[in-house]
Amino acid sequence: MSKRTRLTEDQITAGLAALPDWTREGEAIVRTTETASFPTAIAVVGAVAEAAEELDHHPDIDIRWRTLRFVLSTHSAGGLTGLDLAMAARIDQALRTA
């Protein structure tokens, strides 16, 4: 199965079990987090941008001072795919190392 193939509900549930900081909102998964400072938030966004380029899958990112909100969905598939779960894991990694 391609990473761009839409996931089943069971696959989404299993994927989110491994991503406890993420929640489902319709056809997307979302994580909101607060960093220690604005420069830290920007550094996280930079790391996420690098990961997004590597995966060729780009999240929606909202920056509000130290608060970051990430939204993932594969628009071309009309919902969630393996790329969304992979990108969520990379975002989690960027936040851990910030």
Disulfide bonds with the S-S distance in Angstrom:
none
